[in-house]
């Protein structure tokens, strides 16, 4: 996803009053035949600006896979890692109600106002947990970002559910707190 689109999605709750997922559910119930009809509906019935309405409708058409399908595809052949993923999600849900979990083709973004973490099944035996922790030195299990590049500042490699320990949850929490 390009940076401008990601920014627009992140700004959507503030600018339109709803998250992308909520708008997609509204459009799904309406079942418009034409793109222009759906854009007009969002503009007239919900007061959404043209740019956001057009983006929402476009994204509603690009969703051949549900979020669940995207995650299932990520863990196909890597089923032993799925409990690690689920443990991470379970842990972050305790941080607050303002987290948006956004599955993509190869990873899952965790977003508050900004993306603060990324969960990626890197191999059949390892999940890479990418974190945004500006100004934090590499230490212990907290490595440089590796394959994440600029998307994250650090990563932690997780191979087993026992790897999702107090230390990992604390690093995740720090990344969450810094993402305001």
NORWORA-V866906 format. One record per residue. RES is the residue in three letters. PHI is phi as a letter, one per 30 degrees, with the letter a starting at -180 (NA if undefined). Layout:
res=RES phi=PHI
res=RES phi=PHI
This chain:
res=UNK phi=NA
res=UNK phi=d
res=UNK phi=d
res=UNK phi=d
res=UNK phi=d
res=UNK phi=d
res=UNK phi=d
res=UNK phi=d
res=UNK phi=d
res=UNK phi=d
res=UNK phi=d
res=UNK phi=e
res=UNK phi=e
res=UNK phi=d
res=UNK phi=d
res=UNK phi=c
res=UNK phi=j
res=UNK phi=b
res=UNK phi=d
res=UNK phi=e
res=UNK phi=e
res=UNK phi=d
res=UNK phi=d
res=UNK phi=d
res=UNK phi=d
res=UNK phi=d
res=UNK phi=d
res=UNK phi=d
res=UNK phi=d
res=UNK phi=d
res=UNK phi=h
res=UNK phi=d
res=UNK phi=d
res=UNK phi=c
res=UNK phi=e
res=UNK phi=d
res=UNK phi=d
res=UNK phi=d
res=UNK phi=d
res=UNK phi=d
res=UNK phi=e
res=UNK phi=d
res=UNK phi=d
res=UNK phi=d
res=UNK phi=d
res=UNK phi=b
res=UNK phi=i
res=UNK phi=d
res=UNK phi=d
res=UNK phi=e
res=UNK phi=e
res=UNK phi=d
res=UNK phi=d
res=UNK phi=d
res=UNK phi=d
res=UNK phi=d
res=UNK phi=d
res=UNK phi=e
res=UNK phi=d
res=UNK phi=d
res=UNK phi=d
res=UNK phi=c
res=UNK phi=c
res=UNK phi=d
res=UNK phi=c
res=UNK phi=d
res=UNK phi=e
res=UNK phi=d
res=UNK phi=d
res=UNK phi=d
res=UNK phi=d
res=UNK phi=e
res=UNK phi=d
res=UNK phi=d
res=UNK phi=c
res=UNK phi=d
res=UNK phi=i
res=UNK phi=b
res=UNK phi=e
res=UNK phi=d
res=UNK phi=d
res=UNK phi=e
res=UNK phi=d
res=UNK phi=d
res=UNK phi=e
res=UNK phi=d
res=UNK phi=d
res=UNK phi=d
res=UNK phi=d
res=UNK phi=e
res=UNK phi=d
res=UNK phi=d
res=UNK phi=d
res=UNK phi=d
res=UNK phi=d
res=UNK phi=l
res=UNK phi=d
res=UNK phi=c
res=UNK phi=c
res=UNK phi=c
res=UNK phi=c
res=UNK phi=b
res=UNK phi=d
res=UNK phi=b
res=UNK phi=d
res=UNK phi=c
res=UNK phi=a
res=UNK phi=b
res=UNK phi=d
res=UNK phi=c
res=UNK phi=b
res=UNK phi=c
res=UNK phi=d
res=UNK phi=b
res=UNK phi=d
res=UNK phi=c
res=UNK phi=a
res=UNK phi=b
res=UNK phi=c
res=UNK phi=b
res=UNK phi=d
res=UNK phi=d
res=UNK phi=b
res=UNK phi=d
res=UNK phi=b
res=UNK phi=b
res=UNK phi=c
res=UNK phi=c
res=UNK phi=c
res=UNK phi=d
res=UNK phi=b
res=UNK phi=c
res=UNK phi=b
res=UNK phi=d
res=UNK phi=i
res=UNK phi=c
res=UNK phi=d
res=UNK phi=d
res=UNK phi=a
res=UNK phi=h
res=UNK phi=d
res=UNK phi=d
res=UNK phi=c
res=UNK phi=d
res=UNK phi=d
res=UNK phi=h
res=UNK phi=d
res=UNK phi=d
res=UNK phi=h
res=UNK phi=d
res=UNK phi=d
res=UNK phi=b
res=UNK phi=c
res=UNK phi=b
res=UNK phi=b
res=UNK phi=b
res=UNK phi=d
res=UNK phi=b
res=UNK phi=c
res=UNK phi=b
res=UNK phi=e
res=UNK phi=d
res=UNK phi=d
res=UNK phi=d
res=UNK phi=c
res=UNK phi=e
res=UNK phi=d
res=UNK phi=d
res=UNK phi=d
res=UNK phi=d
res=UNK phi=d
res=UNK phi=d
res=UNK phi=d
res=UNK phi=d
res=UNK phi=d
res=UNK phi=d
res=UNK phi=d
res=UNK phi=d
res=UNK phi=c
res=UNK phi=c
